[in-house]
Amino acid sequence: MQQLFPDQRQPAPLTLAARTNLWPLTALGYEIWRKRALSLLSGRYFPLEEEFELMRQRVGPVEGRVFLDLGTSTGLYARALLEAGASRVYALDLSPAMLKVAVQKASGHAGLVPLLARAEAIPLPEAAVDGVVVGGSWNEFPYPQEVINEIYRVLKPGGRLWIMFSHHSDSPLQRVLEWVGLRFPALPELMDSLSKRGFEVDGWRERSVGFVTGTKVTTGE
Ligand SMILES: C[S@@+](CC[C@H](N)C(=O)[O-])C[C@H]1O[C@@H](n2cnc3c(N)ncnc32)[C@H](O)[C@@H]1O
């Protein structure tokens, strides 16, 4: 497993929320919650298969292409891409426990490359991937602008981006979760940050679940 912080900066201390992902029990139980997450957040039946299909359509074509699954956890998006014919998926997470489960669950899928790293310092060269997918992890990134810069750097020109996230609401639970380190952006704020960095973006929400897709645009300079 590669463990690289290429710019040699000291990584920032982990938030309490991020630290819970280091526990093996969180990794083992993660997919039980995840299977129900979008139905709970959107208020309608929203199975993983529907989410995967939407994600693949928005970042496609998938076959023969290279992707990065940022904050992969147990590798749900990574497996969905490999099953659809992606040639390689870099599965990046800061949690060794999550990556261990991701590697076990992906056994038999050639092409999964686990990366133990921070989303703020992706150990890949410029223009390395055709697409980047982020499922839920966006709410856990404490420095979103650094992550946006990194996504832009590792995407090829014209490369595609998919983000699924928990949208801002007035719920008191969100305020408590913010206190342990989660962030709940609103759609316009996230879309604005991405378009300022050079993405053409599209976004929508279903109650408390937000989706943003983007294309890396280059000016030809
Ligand atoms: C809510 S889970 C999302 C998992 C997965 N993408 C999905 O769709 O189910 C968030 C994951 O992001 C990881 N994570 C949080 N902050 C991170 C960071 N700054 N860099 C890398 N991984 C991070 C956590 O370890 C955790 O496994």
The ligand as a Tripos MOL2 file, in Angstrom:
@<TRIPOS>MOLECULE
LIG
   27    29     1     0     0
SMALL
NO_CHARGES

@<TRIPOS>ATOM
      1 C1        -18.5480    8.9510    4.7500 C.3       1 LIG1
      2 S1        -17.1720    7.9630    4.2700 S.3       1 LIG1
      3 C2        -17.5300    7.8930    2.5210 C.3       1 LIG1
      4 C3        -17.1880    6.5910    1.8480 C.3       1 LIG1
      5 C4        -17.4390    6.2980    0.4180 C.3       1 LIG1
      6 N1        -16.8900    7.2680   -0.4780 N.3       1 LIG1
      7 C5        -18.8730    6.0310    0.0990 C.2       1 LIG1
      8 O1        -19.3910    6.4800   -0.9110 O.co2     1 LIG1
      9 O2        -19.5090    5.3090    0.8670 O.co2     1 LIG1
     10 C6        -15.7930    9.0690    4.3740 C.3       1 LIG1
     11 C7        -14.4230    8.4480    4.1670 C.3       1 LIG1
     12 O3        -13.5100    9.5080    3.8540 O.3       1 LIG1
     13 C8        -12.2880    9.3070    4.5480 C.3       1 LIG1
     14 N2        -11.6880   10.6320    4.7510 N.ar      1 LIG1
     15 C9        -12.1330   11.6460    5.5390 C.ar      1 LIG1
     16 N3        -11.3290   12.7170    5.4220 N.ar      1 LIG1
     17 C10       -10.3530   12.3730    4.5570 C.ar      1 LIG1
     18 C11        -9.2260   13.0510    4.0260 C.ar      1 LIG1
     19 N4         -8.9640   14.3160    4.3660 N.pl3     1 LIG1
     20 N5         -8.4220   12.3980    3.1610 N.ar      1 LIG1
     21 C12        -8.6840   11.1140    2.8190 C.ar      1 LIG1
     22 N6         -9.7420   10.4160    3.2740 N.ar      1 LIG1
     23 C13       -10.5700   11.0320    4.1260 C.ar      1 LIG1
     24 C14       -12.6550    8.6290    5.8260 C.3       1 LIG1
     25 O4        -11.5740    7.9040    6.3690 O.3       1 LIG1
     26 C15       -13.8380    7.7450    5.3820 C.3       1 LIG1
     27 O5        -13.4110    6.4500    5.0640 O.3       1 LIG1
@<TRIPOS>BOND
     1     1     2 1
     2     2     3 1
     3     2    10 1
     4     3     4 1
     5     4     5 1
     6     5     6 1
     7     5     7 1
     8     7     8 2
     9     7     9 1
    10    10    11 1
    11    11    12 1
    12    11    26 1
    13    12    13 1
    14    13    14 1
    15    13    24 1
    16    14    15 ar
    17    14    23 ar
    18    15    16 ar
    19    16    17 ar
    20    17    18 ar
    21    17    23 ar
    22    18    19 1
    23    18    20 ar
    24    20    21 ar
    25    21    22 ar
    26    22    23 ar
    27    24    25 1
    28    24    26 1
    29    26    27 1
@<TRIPOS>SUBSTRUCTURE
     1 LIG1         1 GROUP 0 **** ****
